[in-house]
Structures are given as C-alpha cells and as structure tokens.
Amino acid sequence: MELLCDWCGSKANKGENTVYWELPDGSRAIQITETPAVICSTCTMVYQTDEVTKQIEDQLLLVDTQKIGKSIIYQKLMELPRLLKRNYFDFS
Ligand SMILES: [Zn+2]
C-alpha cells in the first residue's frame, strides 16, 4: 500500500523519529525515540499517524509513568505492563 503524505499528498516513506510527549498528568515531558513516523521528502514533514499517536496516549494512561525515565524507546514503552486491562479513559 502506498503511503501518502497527509500534508502535501506526495508519496511518503515510513521511518522513525524522536518525539517529545507530555505525560497525561502534565508533570513532565518524556522523549520517545525510534517512534514510527511518516517521512515526506517532498515537503520535509515528519509526523506520527493518528494510530501511533493514539497508541502512545493510551499507553501513557495505562502504565506506571514513574517507571519511565527521561527517554524511552517506543518499543520498550509499548512493552511496559499495563496497570489496567483496558483503557477506561477512552470514551470514543
Ligand atoms: Zn509532504
């Protein structure tokens, strides 16, 4: 399936980048490295898909964020044990 840039509609590539994310409680921001990203060489936009954004936000609500240091690899974040079995905060 061809990946198209959300911003300019050109063909884009899958890649990774480092993002900074504020914790749900607003106490601090963490760095998430090797985060799946869409990279567009035409307009130079690098962004996370809605799916990845939702995965990060859900995960940060469900894990013990005290266990996360200043920086974490995306895959490690996703592997952290969840405190709740499901996301009770998702009302969508
Ligand atoms: Zn683009």
PDB file of the backbone (N, CA, C, O) and the ligand in Angstrom, with CONECT records:
HET     ZN  A 101       1
ATOM      1  N   MET A   1       0.847  -1.195   0.000  1.00  0.00           N
ATOM      2  CA  MET A   1       0.000   0.000   0.000  1.00  0.00           C
ATOM      3  C   MET A   1       0.884   1.246   0.000  1.00  0.00           C
ATOM      4  O   MET A   1       1.820   1.368   0.790  1.00  0.00           O
ATOM      5  N   GLU A   2       0.565   2.149  -0.891  1.00  0.00           N
ATOM      6  CA  GLU A   2       1.367   3.353  -0.987  1.00  0.00           C
ATOM      7  C   GLU A   2       1.008   4.323   0.136  1.00  0.00           C
ATOM      8  O   GLU A   2      -0.156   4.558   0.461  1.00  0.00           O
ATOM      9  N   LEU A   3       2.050   4.855   0.693  1.00  0.00           N
ATOM     10  CA  LEU A   3       1.872   5.784   1.798  1.00  0.00           C
ATOM     11  C   LEU A   3       1.924   7.208   1.254  1.00  0.00           C
ATOM     12  O   LEU A   3       2.890   7.601   0.600  1.00  0.00           O
ATOM     13  N   LEU A   4       0.881   7.967   1.530  1.00  0.00           N
ATOM     14  CA  LEU A   4       0.853   9.337   1.037  1.00  0.00           C
ATOM     15  C   LEU A   4       0.936  10.327   2.194  1.00  0.00           C
ATOM     16  O   LEU A   4       0.362  10.119   3.262  1.00  0.00           O
ATOM     17  N   CYS A   5       1.656  11.388   1.949  1.00  0.00           N
ATOM     18  CA  CYS A   5       1.823  12.429   2.965  1.00  0.00           C
ATOM     19  C   CYS A   5       0.479  13.116   3.239  1.00  0.00           C
ATOM     20  O   CYS A   5      -0.217  13.527   2.311  1.00  0.00           O
ATOM     21  N   ASP A   6       0.128  13.234   4.514  1.00  0.00           N
ATOM     22  CA  ASP A   6      -1.122  13.892   4.906  1.00  0.00           C
ATOM     23  C   ASP A   6      -1.133  15.372   4.549  1.00  0.00           C
ATOM     24  O   ASP A   6      -2.192  15.987   4.430  1.00  0.00           O
ATOM     25  N   TRP A   7       0.057  15.931   4.382  1.00  0.00           N
ATOM     26  CA  TRP A   7       0.171  17.382   4.224  1.00  0.00           C
ATOM     27  C   TRP A   7       0.190  17.811   2.769  1.00  0.00           C
ATOM     28  O   TRP A   7      -0.478  18.775   2.392  1.00  0.00           O
ATOM     29  N   CYS A   8       0.962  17.090   1.938  1.00  0.00           N
ATOM     30  CA  CYS A   8       1.075  17.534   0.547  1.00  0.00           C
ATOM     31  C   CYS A   8       0.602  16.480  -0.451  1.00  0.00           C
ATOM     32  O   CYS A   8       0.508  16.754  -1.647  1.00  0.00           O
ATOM     33  N   GLY A   9       0.302  15.262   0.042  1.00  0.00           N
ATOM     34  CA  GLY A   9      -0.217  14.225  -0.838  1.00  0.00           C
ATOM     35  C   GLY A   9       0.822  13.493  -1.661  1.00  0.00           C
ATOM     36  O   GLY A   9       0.477  12.623  -2.460  1.00  0.00           O
ATOM     37  N   SER A  10       2.084  13.829  -1.480  1.00  0.00           N
ATOM     38  CA  SER A  10       3.145  13.125  -2.212  1.00  0.00           C
ATOM     39  C   SER A  10       3.410  11.771  -1.574  1.00  0.00           C
ATOM     40  O   SER A  10       2.987  11.480  -0.455  1.00  0.00           O
ATOM     41  N   LYS A  11       4.127  10.962  -2.334  1.00  0.00           N
ATOM     42  CA  LYS A  11       4.491   9.654  -1.803  1.00  0.00           C
ATOM     43  C   LYS A  11       5.437   9.849  -0.616  1.00  0.00           C
ATOM     44  O   LYS A  11       6.424  10.579  -0.705  1.00  0.00           O
ATOM     45  N   ALA A  12       5.117   9.185   0.492  1.00  0.00           N
ATOM     46  CA  ALA A  12       5.932   9.345   1.694  1.00  0.00           C
ATOM     47  C   ALA A  12       6.504   7.999   2.105  1.00  0.00           C
ATOM     48  O   ALA A  12       6.074   6.956   1.612  1.00  0.00           O
ATOM     49  N   ASN A  13       7.448   8.026   2.986  1.00  0.00           N
ATOM     50  CA  ASN A  13       8.085   6.792   3.450  1.00  0.00           C
ATOM     51  C   ASN A  13       7.870   6.589   4.938  1.00  0.00           C
ATOM     52  O   ASN A  13       7.677   7.532   5.704  1.00  0.00           O
ATOM     53  N   LYS A  14       7.912   5.316   5.315  1.00  0.00           N
ATOM     54  CA  LYS A  14       7.861   5.003   6.736  1.00  0.00           C
ATOM     55  C   LYS A  14       9.253   5.179   7.320  1.00  0.00           C
ATOM     56  O   LYS A  14      10.255   4.854   6.684  1.00  0.00           O
ATOM     57  N   GLY A  15       9.298   5.690   8.521  1.00  0.00           N
ATOM     58  CA  GLY A  15      10.591   5.841   9.177  1.00  0.00           C
ATOM     59  C   GLY A  15      10.403   5.929  10.673  1.00  0.00           C
ATOM     60  O   GLY A  15       9.397   5.483  11.223  1.00  0.00           O
ATOM     61  N   GLU A  16      11.378   6.505  11.307  1.00  0.00           N
ATOM     62  CA  GLU A  16      11.326   6.655  12.760  1.00  0.00           C
ATOM     63  C   GLU A  16      11.833   8.035  13.116  1.00  0.00           C
ATOM     64  O   GLU A  16      12.656   8.605  12.400  1.00  0.00           O
ATOM     65  N   ASN A  17      11.350   8.568  14.211  1.00  0.00           N
ATOM     66  CA  ASN A  17      11.953   9.793  14.712  1.00  0.00           C
ATOM     67  C   ASN A  17      11.804   9.859  16.229  1.00  0.00           C
ATOM     68  O   ASN A  17      11.209   8.981  16.853  1.00  0.00           O
ATOM     69  N   THR A  18      12.348  10.898  16.793  1.00  0.00           N
ATOM     70  CA  THR A  18      12.262  11.115  18.234  1.00  0.00           C
ATOM     71  C   THR A  18      11.186  12.156  18.499  1.00  0.00           C
ATOM     72  O   THR A  18      11.163  13.218  17.877  1.00  0.00           O
ATOM     73  N   VAL A  19      10.296  11.836  19.431  1.00  0.00           N
ATOM     74  CA  VAL A  19       9.237  12.783  19.757  1.00  0.00           C
ATOM     75  C   VAL A  19       9.286  13.110  21.240  1.00  0.00           C
ATOM     76  O   VAL A  19       9.836  12.355  22.042  1.00  0.00           O
ATOM     77  N   TYR A  20       8.709  14.235  21.587  1.00  0.00           N
ATOM     78  CA  TYR A  20       8.608  14.635  22.982  1.00  0.00           C
ATOM     79  C   TYR A  20       7.138  14.621  23.345  1.00  0.00           C
ATOM     80  O   TYR A  20       6.303  15.189  22.640  1.00  0.00           O
ATOM     81  N   TRP A  21       6.833  13.972  24.444  1.00  0.00           N
ATOM     82  CA  TRP A  21       5.434  13.763  24.788  1.00  0.00           C
ATOM     83  C   TRP A  21       5.186  14.182  26.230  1.00  0.00           C
ATOM     84  O   TRP A  21       5.920  13.787  27.136  1.00  0.00           O
ATOM     85  N   GLU A  22       4.169  14.966  26.431  1.00  0.00           N
ATOM     86  CA  GLU A  22       3.837  15.356  27.799  1.00  0.00           C
ATOM     87  C   GLU A  22       3.050  14.219  28.445  1.00  0.00           C
ATOM     88  O   GLU A  22       2.162  13.638  27.819  1.00  0.00           O
ATOM     89  N   LEU A  23       3.374  13.907  29.684  1.00  0.00           N
ATOM     90  CA  LEU A  23       2.653  12.849  30.380  1.00  0.00           C
ATOM     91  C   LEU A  23       1.214  13.300  30.626  1.00  0.00           C
ATOM     92  O   LEU A  23       0.946  14.497  30.729  1.00  0.00           O
ATOM     93  N   PRO A  24       0.278  12.331  30.720  1.00  0.00           N
ATOM     94  CA  PRO A  24      -1.136  12.685  30.896  1.00  0.00           C
ATOM     95  C   PRO A  24      -1.386  13.578  32.115  1.00  0.00           C
ATOM     96  O   PRO A  24      -2.301  14.401  32.104  1.00  0.00           O
ATOM     97  N   ASP A  25      -0.576  13.417  33.163  1.00  0.00           N
ATOM     98  CA  ASP A  25      -0.774  14.250  34.348  1.00  0.00           C
ATOM     99  C   ASP A  25      -0.094  15.616  34.220  1.00  0.00           C
ATOM    100  O   ASP A  25      -0.182  16.453  35.118  1.00  0.00           O
ATOM    101  N   GLY A  26       0.575  15.820  33.106  1.00  0.00           N
ATOM    102  CA  GLY A  26       1.194  17.122  32.844  1.00  0.00           C
ATOM    103  C   GLY A  26       2.421  17.421  33.684  1.00  0.00           C
ATOM    104  O   GLY A  26       2.920  18.547  33.678  1.00  0.00           O
ATOM    105  N   SER A  27       2.917  16.415  34.412  1.00  0.00           N
ATOM    106  CA  SER A  27       4.033  16.650  35.333  1.00  0.00           C
ATOM    107  C   SER A  27       5.357  16.910  34.612  1.00  0.00           C
ATOM    108  O   SER A  27       6.196  17.671  35.094  1.00  0.00           O
ATOM    109  N   ARG A  28       5.534  16.280  33.469  1.00  0.00           N
ATOM    110  CA  ARG A  28       6.783  16.436  32.730  1.00  0.00           C
ATOM    111  C   ARG A  28       6.603  15.868  31.326  1.00  0.00           C
ATOM    112  O   ARG A  28       5.584  15.260  31.000  1.00  0.00           O
ATOM    113  N   ALA A  29       7.612  16.085  30.525  1.00  0.00           N
ATOM    114  CA  ALA A  29       7.597  15.527  29.177  1.00  0.00           C
ATOM    115  C   ALA A  29       8.687  14.487  29.067  1.00  0.00           C
ATOM    116  O   ALA A  29       9.737  14.616  29.696  1.00  0.00           O
ATOM    117  N   ILE A  30       8.451  13.470  28.285  1.00  0.00           N
ATOM    118  CA  ILE A  30       9.457  12.448  28.065  1.00  0.00           C
ATOM    119  C   ILE A  30       9.831  12.426  26.590  1.00  0.00           C
ATOM    120  O   ILE A  30       9.097  12.898  25.722  1.00  0.00           O
ATOM    121  N   GLN A  31      11.004  11.859  26.348  1.00  0.00           N
ATOM    122  CA  GLN A  31      11.474  11.707  24.975  1.00  0.00           C
ATOM    123  C   GLN A  31      11.213  10.259  24.557  1.00  0.00           C
ATOM    124  O   GLN A  31      11.588   9.323  25.263  1.00  0.00           O
ATOM    125  N   ILE A  32      10.579  10.091  23.428  1.00  0.00           N
ATOM    126  CA  ILE A  32      10.340   8.743  22.915  1.00  0.00           C
ATOM    127  C   ILE A  32      11.137   8.607  21.620  1.00  0.00           C
ATOM    128  O   ILE A  32      10.890   9.307  20.638  1.00  0.00           O
ATOM    129  N   THR A  33      12.096   7.691  21.646  1.00  0.00           N
ATOM    130  CA  THR A  33      12.966   7.522  20.479  1.00  0.00           C
ATOM    131  C   THR A  33      12.483   6.364  19.609  1.00  0.00           C
ATOM    132  O   THR A  33      11.731   5.498  20.056  1.00  0.00           O
ATOM    133  N   GLU A  34      12.932   6.371  18.366  1.00  0.00           N
ATOM    134  CA  GLU A  34      12.589   5.324  17.399  1.00  0.00           C
ATOM    135  C   GLU A  34      11.077   5.154  17.249  1.00  0.00           C
ATOM    136  O   GLU A  34      10.576   4.040  17.094  1.00  0.00           O
ATOM    137  N   THR A  35      10.372   6.261  17.298  1.00  0.00           N
ATOM    138  CA  THR A  35       8.922   6.233  17.154  1.00  0.00           C
ATOM    139  C   THR A  35       8.550   6.112  15.682  1.00  0.00           C
ATOM    140  O   THR A  35       9.074   6.849  14.846  1.00  0.00           O
ATOM    141  N   PRO A  36       7.649   5.186  15.361  1.00  0.00           N
ATOM    142  CA  PRO A  36       7.246   5.072  13.957  1.00  0.00           C
ATOM    143  C   PRO A  36       6.715   6.410  13.432  1.00  0.00           C
ATOM    144  O   PRO A  36       5.880   7.059  14.062  1.00  0.00           O
ATOM    145  N   ALA A  37       7.212   6.792  12.286  1.00  0.00           N
ATOM    146  CA  ALA A  37       6.844   8.087  11.734  1.00  0.00           C
ATOM    147  C   ALA A  37       6.631   7.984  10.227  1.00  0.00           C
ATOM    148  O   ALA A  37       7.086   7.045   9.575  1.00  0.00           O
ATOM    149  N   VAL A  38       5.934   8.966   9.705  1.00  0.00           N
ATOM    150  CA  VAL A  38       5.808   9.102   8.264  1.00  0.00           C
ATOM    151  C   VAL A  38       6.736  10.240   7.860  1.00  0.00           C
ATOM    152  O   VAL A  38       6.666  11.342   8.404  1.00  0.00           O
ATOM    153  N   ILE A  39       7.603   9.954   6.899  1.00  0.00           N
ATOM    154  CA  ILE A  39       8.584  10.951   6.490  1.00  0.00           C
ATOM    155  C   ILE A  39       8.341  11.315   5.027  1.00  0.00           C
ATOM    156  O   ILE A  39       8.357  10.454   4.148  1.00  0.00           O
ATOM    157  N   CYS A  40       8.118  12.593   4.787  1.00  0.00           N
ATOM    158  CA  CYS A  40       7.868  13.055   3.424  1.00  0.00           C
ATOM    159  C   CYS A  40       9.072  13.851   2.941  1.00  0.00           C
ATOM    160  O   CYS A  40       9.448  14.862   3.534  1.00  0.00           O
ATOM    161  N   SER A  41       9.665  13.375   1.857  1.00  0.00           N
ATOM    162  CA  SER A  41      10.849  14.080   1.348  1.00  0.00           C
ATOM    163  C   SER A  41      10.455  15.288   0.503  1.00  0.00           C
ATOM    164  O   SER A  41      11.287  16.153   0.231  1.00  0.00           O
ATOM    165  N   THR A  42       9.193  15.348   0.089  1.00  0.00           N
ATOM    166  CA  THR A  42       8.748  16.465  -0.742  1.00  0.00           C
ATOM    167  C   THR A  42       8.567  17.747   0.082  1.00  0.00           C
ATOM    168  O   THR A  42       9.101  18.803  -0.261  1.00  0.00           O
ATOM    169  N   CYS A  43       7.805  17.630   1.172  1.00  0.00           N
ATOM    170  CA  CYS A  43       7.574  18.831   1.984  1.00  0.00           C
ATOM    171  C   CYS A  43       8.340  18.789   3.304  1.00  0.00           C
ATOM    172  O   CYS A  43       8.187  19.673   4.147  1.00  0.00           O
ATOM    173  N   THR A  44       9.167  17.753   3.477  1.00  0.00           N
ATOM    174  CA  THR A  44      10.025  17.547   4.650  1.00  0.00           C
ATOM    175  C   THR A  44       9.248  17.380   5.960  1.00  0.00           C
ATOM    176  O   THR A  44       9.815  17.519   7.044  1.00  0.00           O
ATOM    177  N   MET A  45       7.959  17.085   5.856  1.00  0.00           N
ATOM    178  CA  MET A  45       7.174  16.861   7.055  1.00  0.00           C
ATOM    179  C   MET A  45       7.482  15.475   7.633  1.00  0.00           C
ATOM    180  O   MET A  45       7.567  14.489   6.902  1.00  0.00           O
ATOM    181  N   VAL A  46       7.644  15.423   8.931  1.00  0.00           N
ATOM    182  CA  VAL A  46       7.808  14.152   9.636  1.00  0.00           C
ATOM    183  C   VAL A  46       6.742  14.127  10.719  1.00  0.00           C
ATOM    184  O   VAL A  46       6.692  15.010  11.575  1.00  0.00           O
ATOM    185  N   TYR A  47       5.900  13.120  10.676  1.00  0.00           N
ATOM    186  CA  TYR A  47       4.808  13.126  11.650  1.00  0.00           C
ATOM    187  C   TYR A  47       4.385  11.713  12.019  1.00  0.00           C
ATOM    188  O   TYR A  47       4.712  10.744  11.334  1.00  0.00           O
ATOM    189  N   GLN A  48       3.650  11.623  13.121  1.00  0.00           N
ATOM    190  CA  GLN A  48       3.118  10.347  13.572  1.00  0.00           C
ATOM    191  C   GLN A  48       1.704  10.187  13.015  1.00  0.00           C
ATOM    192  O   GLN A  48       0.947  11.155  12.935  1.00  0.00           O
ATOM    193  N   THR A  49       1.358   8.967  12.635  1.00  0.00           N
ATOM    194  CA  THR A  49      -0.011   8.714  12.206  1.00  0.00           C
ATOM    195  C   THR A  49      -0.927   8.787  13.437  1.00  0.00           C
ATOM    196  O   THR A  49      -0.469   8.678  14.575  1.00  0.00           O
ATOM    197  N   ASP A  50      -2.219   8.972  13.187  1.00  0.00           N
ATOM    198  CA  ASP A  50      -3.188   9.020  14.287  1.00  0.00           C
ATOM    199  C   ASP A  50      -3.135   7.735  15.103  1.00  0.00           C
ATOM    200  O   ASP A  50      -3.311   7.748  16.321  1.00  0.00           O
ATOM    201  N   GLU A  51      -2.892   6.637  14.416  1.00  0.00           N
ATOM    202  CA  GLU A  51      -2.831   5.335  15.083  1.00  0.00           C
ATOM    203  C   GLU A  51      -1.691   5.289  16.101  1.00  0.00           C
ATOM    204  O   GLU A  51      -1.877   4.856  17.238  1.00  0.00           O
ATOM    205  N   VAL A  52      -0.511   5.741  15.677  1.00  0.00           N
ATOM    206  CA  VAL A  52       0.643   5.744  16.586  1.00  0.00           C
ATOM    207  C   VAL A  52       0.412   6.733  17.733  1.00  0.00           C
ATOM    208  O   VAL A  52       0.731   6.441  18.886  1.00  0.00           O
ATOM    209  N   THR A  53      -0.139   7.891  17.412  1.00  0.00           N
ATOM    210  CA  THR A  53      -0.431   8.884  18.439  1.00  0.00           C
ATOM    211  C   THR A  53      -1.362   8.305  19.497  1.00  0.00           C
ATOM    212  O   THR A  53      -1.154   8.494  20.696  1.00  0.00           O
ATOM    213  N   LYS A  54      -2.380   7.606  19.042  1.00  0.00           N
ATOM    214  CA  LYS A  54      -3.346   7.018  19.968  1.00  0.00           C
ATOM    215  C   LYS A  54      -2.694   5.917  20.810  1.00  0.00           C
ATOM    216  O   LYS A  54      -2.974   5.789  22.002  1.00  0.00           O
ATOM    217  N   GLN A  55      -1.831   5.133  20.184  1.00  0.00           N
ATOM    218  CA  GLN A  55      -1.140   4.072  20.926  1.00  0.00           C
ATOM    219  C   GLN A  55      -0.286   4.662  22.046  1.00  0.00           C
ATOM    220  O   GLN A  55      -0.271   4.143  23.162  1.00  0.00           O
ATOM    221  N   ILE A  56       0.414   5.732  21.747  1.00  0.00           N
ATOM    222  CA  ILE A  56       1.259   6.369  22.764  1.00  0.00           C
ATOM    223  C   ILE A  56       0.385   6.946  23.876  1.00  0.00           C
ATOM    224  O   ILE A  56       0.670   6.739  25.056  1.00  0.00           O
ATOM    225  N   GLU A  57      -0.668   7.661  23.512  1.00  0.00           N
ATOM    226  CA  GLU A  57      -1.516   8.289  24.525  1.00  0.00           C
ATOM    227  C   GLU A  57      -2.209   7.252  25.401  1.00  0.00           C
ATOM    228  O   GLU A  57      -2.291   7.414  26.619  1.00  0.00           O
ATOM    229  N   ASP A  58      -2.704   6.193  24.780  1.00  0.00           N
ATOM    230  CA  ASP A  58      -3.341   5.119  25.548  1.00  0.00           C
ATOM    231  C   ASP A  58      -2.339   4.484  26.508  1.00  0.00           C
ATOM    232  O   ASP A  58      -2.625   4.270  27.686  1.00  0.00           O
ATOM    233  N   GLN A  59      -1.159   4.192  25.969  1.00  0.00           N
ATOM    234  CA  GLN A  59      -0.148   3.504  26.769  1.00  0.00           C
ATOM    235  C   GLN A  59       0.275   4.350  27.972  1.00  0.00           C
ATOM    236  O   GLN A  59       0.442   3.829  29.075  1.00  0.00           O
ATOM    237  N   LEU A  60       0.446   5.651  27.756  1.00  0.00           N
ATOM    238  CA  LEU A  60       0.865   6.521  28.858  1.00  0.00           C
ATOM    239  C   LEU A  60      -0.208   6.630  29.944  1.00  0.00           C
ATOM    240  O   LEU A  60       0.107   6.879  31.108  1.00  0.00           O
ATOM    241  N   LEU A  61      -1.464   6.444  29.568  1.00  0.00           N
ATOM    242  CA  LEU A  61      -2.543   6.464  30.561  1.00  0.00           C
ATOM    243  C   LEU A  61      -2.583   5.169  31.360  1.00  0.00           C
ATOM    244  O   LEU A  61      -3.052   5.142  32.498  1.00  0.00           O
ATOM    245  N   LEU A  62      -2.089   4.103  30.754  1.00  0.00           N
ATOM    246  CA  LEU A  62      -2.278   2.772  31.333  1.00  0.00           C
ATOM    247  C   LEU A  62      -1.065   2.203  32.056  1.00  0.00           C
ATOM    248  O   LEU A  62      -1.186   1.228  32.798  1.00  0.00           O
ATOM    249  N   VAL A  63       0.096   2.801  31.848  1.00  0.00           N
ATOM    250  CA  VAL A  63       1.290   2.266  32.513  1.00  0.00           C
ATOM    251  C   VAL A  63       1.687   3.160  33.683  1.00  0.00           C
ATOM    252  O   VAL A  63       1.213   4.288  33.817  1.00  0.00           O
ATOM    253  N   ASP A  64       2.551   2.635  34.510  1.00  0.00           N
ATOM    254  CA  ASP A  64       3.093   3.406  35.620  1.00  0.00           C
ATOM    255  C   ASP A  64       4.180   4.331  35.065  1.00  0.00           C
ATOM    256  O   ASP A  64       5.310   3.902  34.828  1.00  0.00           O
ATOM    257  N   THR A  65       3.831   5.585  34.863  1.00  0.00           N
ATOM    258  CA  THR A  65       4.771   6.510  34.213  1.00  0.00           C
ATOM    259  C   THR A  65       5.978   6.833  35.111  1.00  0.00           C
ATOM    260  O   THR A  65       6.977   7.381  34.646  1.00  0.00           O
ATOM    261  N   GLN A  66       5.871   6.492  36.386  1.00  0.00           N
ATOM    262  CA  GLN A  66       7.034   6.676  37.285  1.00  0.00           C
ATOM    263  C   GLN A  66       8.206   5.814  36.825  1.00  0.00           C
ATOM    264  O   GLN A  66       9.367   6.127  37.088  1.00  0.00           O
ATOM    265  N   LYS A  67       7.883   4.733  36.140  1.00  0.00           N
ATOM    266  CA  LYS A  67       8.920   3.800  35.699  1.00  0.00           C
ATOM    267  C   LYS A  67       9.616   4.266  34.420  1.00  0.00           C
ATOM    268  O   LYS A  67      10.595   3.662  33.983  1.00  0.00           O
ATOM    269  N   ILE A  68       9.112   5.329  33.833  1.00  0.00           N
ATOM    270  CA  ILE A  68       9.710   5.836  32.602  1.00  0.00           C
ATOM    271  C   ILE A  68      10.700   6.944  32.944  1.00  0.00           C
ATOM    272  O   ILE A  68      10.383   7.892  33.661  1.00  0.00           O
ATOM    273  N   GLY A  69      11.902   6.793  32.409  1.00  0.00           N
ATOM    274  CA  GLY A  69      12.914   7.820  32.631  1.00  0.00           C
ATOM    275  C   GLY A  69      12.695   9.002  31.695  1.00  0.00           C
ATOM    276  O   GLY A  69      11.594   9.206  31.185  1.00  0.00           O
ATOM    277  N   LYS A  70      13.741   9.769  31.479  1.00  0.00           N
ATOM    278  CA  LYS A  70      13.634  10.941  30.604  1.00  0.00           C
ATOM    279  C   LYS A  70      13.423  10.541  29.159  1.00  0.00           C
ATOM    280  O   LYS A  70      12.829  11.276  28.370  1.00  0.00           O
ATOM    281  N   SER A  71      13.923   9.360  28.830  1.00  0.00           N
ATOM    282  CA  SER A  71      13.884   8.914  27.450  1.00  0.00           C
ATOM    283  C   SER A  71      13.566   7.426  27.394  1.00  0.00           C
ATOM    284  O   SER A  71      14.050   6.650  28.217  1.00  0.00           O
ATOM    285  N   ILE A  72      12.766   7.039  26.440  1.00  0.00           N
ATOM    286  CA  ILE A  72      12.430   5.614  26.294  1.00  0.00           C
ATOM    287  C   ILE A  72      12.276   5.295  24.810  1.00  0.00           C
ATOM    288  O   ILE A  72      11.844   6.133  24.018  1.00  0.00           O
ATOM    289  N   ILE A  73      12.635   4.077  24.459  1.00  0.00           N
ATOM    290  CA  ILE A  73      12.456   3.633  23.080  1.00  0.00           C
ATOM    291  C   ILE A  73      10.974   3.258  22.909  1.00  0.00           C
ATOM    292  O   ILE A  73      10.386   2.623  23.784  1.00  0.00           O
ATOM    293  N   TYR A  74      10.395   3.644  21.807  1.00  0.00           N
ATOM    294  CA  TYR A  74       8.974   3.387  21.549  1.00  0.00           C
ATOM    295  C   TYR A  74       8.578   1.938  21.850  1.00  0.00           C
ATOM    296  O   TYR A  74       7.579   1.677  22.520  1.00  0.00           O
ATOM    297  N   GLN A  75       9.379   1.011  21.342  1.00  0.00           N
ATOM    298  CA  GLN A  75       9.055  -0.399  21.527  1.00  0.00           C
ATOM    299  C   GLN A  75       9.033  -0.792  23.003  1.00  0.00           C
ATOM    300  O   GLN A  75       8.198  -1.588  23.433  1.00  0.00           O
ATOM    301  N   LYS A  76       9.972  -0.218  23.778  1.00  0.00           N
ATOM    302  CA  LYS A  76      10.029  -0.509  25.214  1.00  0.00           C
ATOM    303  C   LYS A  76       8.796   0.074  25.916  1.00  0.00           C
ATOM    304  O   LYS A  76       8.232  -0.542  26.820  1.00  0.00           O
ATOM    305  N   LEU A  77       8.400   1.246  25.488  1.00  0.00           N
ATOM    306  CA  LEU A  77       7.209   1.871  26.066  1.00  0.00           C
ATOM    307  C   LEU A  77       5.988   0.980  25.853  1.00  0.00           C
ATOM    308  O   LEU A  77       5.174   0.782  26.755  1.00  0.00           O
ATOM    309  N   MET A  78       5.884   0.452  24.644  1.00  0.00           N
ATOM    310  CA  MET A  78       4.735  -0.392  24.318  1.00  0.00           C
ATOM    311  C   MET A  78       4.770  -1.727  25.070  1.00  0.00           C
ATOM    312  O   MET A  78       3.746  -2.391  25.228  1.00  0.00           O
ATOM    313  N   GLU A  79       5.955  -2.101  25.525  1.00  0.00           N
ATOM    314  CA  GLU A  79       6.088  -3.380  26.241  1.00  0.00           C
ATOM    315  C   GLU A  79       5.879  -3.233  27.748  1.00  0.00           C
ATOM    316  O   GLU A  79       5.804  -4.233  28.462  1.00  0.00           O
ATOM    317  N   LEU A  80       5.785  -2.011  28.229  1.00  0.00           N
ATOM    318  CA  LEU A  80       5.580  -1.823  29.670  1.00  0.00           C
ATOM    319  C   LEU A  80       4.251  -2.447  30.086  1.00  0.00           C
ATOM    320  O   LEU A  80       3.259  -2.343  29.364  1.00  0.00           O
ATOM    321  N   PRO A  81       4.233  -3.104  31.262  1.00  0.00           N
ATOM    322  CA  PRO A  81       2.981  -3.717  31.700  1.00  0.00           C
ATOM    323  C   PRO A  81       1.915  -2.667  31.997  1.00  0.00           C
ATOM    324  O   PRO A  81       2.198  -1.613  32.565  1.00  0.00           O
ATOM    325  N   ARG A  82       0.701  -2.975  31.605  1.00  0.00           N
ATOM    326  CA  ARG A  82      -0.401  -2.041  31.835  1.00  0.00           C
ATOM    327  C   ARG A  82      -1.019  -2.271  33.201  1.00  0.00           C
ATOM    328  O   ARG A  82      -1.186  -3.407  33.643  1.00  0.00           O
ATOM    329  N   LEU A  83      -1.353  -1.178  33.855  1.00  0.00           N
ATOM    330  CA  LEU A  83      -1.957  -1.270  35.178  1.00  0.00           C
ATOM    331  C   LEU A  83      -3.420  -1.686  35.079  1.00  0.00           C
ATOM    332  O   LEU A  83      -3.948  -2.366  35.958  1.00  0.00           O
ATOM    333  N   LEU A  84      -4.050  -1.273  34.013  1.00  0.00           N
ATOM    334  CA  LEU A  84      -5.461  -1.605  33.795  1.00  0.00           C
ATOM    335  C   LEU A  84      -5.549  -2.503  32.576  1.00  0.00           C
ATOM    336  O   LEU A  84      -4.729  -2.413  31.663  1.00  0.00           O
ATOM    337  N   LYS A  85      -6.535  -3.357  32.570  1.00  0.00           N
ATOM    338  CA  LYS A  85      -6.671  -4.275  31.443  1.00  0.00           C
ATOM    339  C   LYS A  85      -7.189  -3.587  30.195  1.00  0.00           C
ATOM    340  O   LYS A  85      -6.890  -4.000  29.075  1.00  0.00           O
ATOM    341  N   ARG A  86      -7.959  -2.545  30.395  1.00  0.00           N
ATOM    342  CA  ARG A  86      -8.423  -1.812  29.235  1.00  0.00           C
ATOM    343  C   ARG A  86      -8.380  -0.314  29.527  1.00  0.00           C
ATOM    344  O   ARG A  86      -8.208   0.117  30.667  1.00  0.00           O
ATOM    345  N   ASN A  87      -8.539   0.438  28.488  1.00  0.00           N
ATOM    346  CA  ASN A  87      -8.469   1.893  28.651  1.00  0.00           C
ATOM    347  C   ASN A  87      -9.828   2.464  29.043  1.00  0.00           C
ATOM    348  O   ASN A  87     -10.708   2.644  28.201  1.00  0.00           O
ATOM    349  N   TYR A  88      -9.980   2.741  30.324  1.00  0.00           N
ATOM    350  CA  TYR A  88     -11.248   3.288  30.815  1.00  0.00           C
ATOM    351  C   TYR A  88     -11.411   4.758  30.462  1.00  0.00           C
ATOM    352  O   TYR A  88     -12.471   5.352  30.660  1.00  0.00           O
ATOM    353  N   PHE A  89     -10.343   5.323  29.939  1.00  0.00           N
ATOM    354  CA  PHE A  89     -10.395   6.746  29.618  1.00  0.00           C
ATOM    355  C   PHE A  89     -10.838   6.982  28.184  1.00  0.00           C
ATOM    356  O   PHE A  89     -11.061   8.116  27.759  1.00  0.00           O
ATOM    357  N   ASP A  90     -10.961   5.881  27.447  1.00  0.00           N
ATOM    358  CA  ASP A  90     -11.320   6.026  26.038  1.00  0.00           C
ATOM    359  C   ASP A  90     -12.831   6.028  25.887  1.00  0.00           C
ATOM    360  O   ASP A  90     -13.471   4.978  25.944  1.00  0.00           O
ATOM    361  N   PHE A  91     -13.386   7.191  25.696  1.00  0.00           N
ATOM    362  CA  PHE A  91     -14.837   7.298  25.564  1.00  0.00           C
ATOM    363  C   PHE A  91     -15.267   7.467  24.111  1.00  0.00           C
ATOM    364  O   PHE A  91     -16.425   7.769  23.821  1.00  0.00           O
ATOM    365  N   SER A  92     -14.316   7.266  23.210  1.00  0.00           N
ATOM    366  CA  SER A  92     -14.659   7.479  21.805  1.00  0.00           C
ATOM    367  C   SER A  92     -15.452   6.315  21.244  1.00  0.00           C
ATOM    368  O   SER A  92     -15.824   6.330  20.071  1.00  0.00           O
TER     369      SER A  92
HETATM  370 ZN    ZN A 101       4.527  16.053   2.193  1.00  0.00          ZN2+
END
